[in-house]
Amino acid sequence: MEVIETGMTREKEQGHCWIWKSVAGRDDNLLCVAALVADAMVVKTVMNHFDPEGE
């Protein structure tokens, strides 16, 4: 929930986005959520070692 609430967001395409956040103390940074945003947010995938520049 912290990643979704306070992370950085980039829209991938209409209604689809990446949300990511570096979490202190975790070896698997960055954590990322691939989400579908409509009437409700649907988390499709959670990834670690995310690279927002190399998506």
Beta strands, then each sheet from edge to edge (+ up, - down):
strand 1: 8-13
strand 2: 16-21
strand 3: 31-37
strand 4: 41-47
sheet 1: 1+ 2- 3+ 4-
end
